[in-house]
Amino acid sequence: MTTFAADQHTSRQLEQLEERTRTAWEAYRESTSELAGPDYEEAELVSWERLRRELEELADQRERLVGATAAPSDDAS
């Protein structure tokens, strides 16, 4: 794969990760938006934990992706 094609592929993957991040935040907001009182408190705790795990996973994926593109090439020798 050429460097240009690899860069485009990486850019697309990063865009997908950003979209998944936005979707995770939207799901979090929607899960609690119509609730109040104890219902809100309970749903918010569960929703926050789900969001936190998903954001961590996305950050790990982003780090691996960016780290992979920044790693020195085997052709550099």
N, C-alpha and C positions, 0 to 999 in steps of 0.2 A: 504494500500500500504506500502511495506517495505521501510525503509530509503534508501536502495540501489536503489530500483526502482524509488523512488521519486527523488533521486539525478540524475539518468539517464534521467528522464523526464525533469527535470530542465535544465540539460546540453543540451539536444536536443532543448529545447525552446530557450535557450541562443544562440545556434548555428543558429537557424532560425532567431533570431533578428539580429545577425551579418550579415547574408546573406542579409536580407532586408536592412540593413544599406549600405552594399556594392552596392546593386542594386540601392538604392536611389542616391548614389553619381555617379554611372555610368550614370543613367538617366539624372542627372544634367549636367554632362560633355557632354553627347551626344546632349543635347538640344541646346547647344551653340557652339559646335565644328566647325560647318561649316558656322557660321555667322560672319559678320563684321559690323562695324559702327553702325548706328542706329538700324539695325535689331538685332545685338548682344545685344546692351544696353537694348532694350525692352524685348527680350527673357530672358536675364540674370536676370532681376528684377523679372519676373514671376517665372522663374525656381528656383531662390534662395529662394523665399518665400515658394514655394512648398517644397523644400528640407528642409528648416528650420522647417516647420510644421511637416513634416514626421520624422525628426530626434528627435524633441521634443516628439512626440508620441512614438517613439521607446524607447527613454530614460525613459519615464514614465512607459512603459511596463516592461522594464528591471528592473527598481527600484522596481516595485510591485513584480516582480518575485523573485528578490534577497531578498527583504524584507520579502516575504512570507516564504522563506526557512530559513531565519535567526530568524524568530519569534519563541518564546518558544512554545514547544509542550504542548497540553492539558494533556498529559500523565505524565508531569513532577511533578504533585502534589503528 
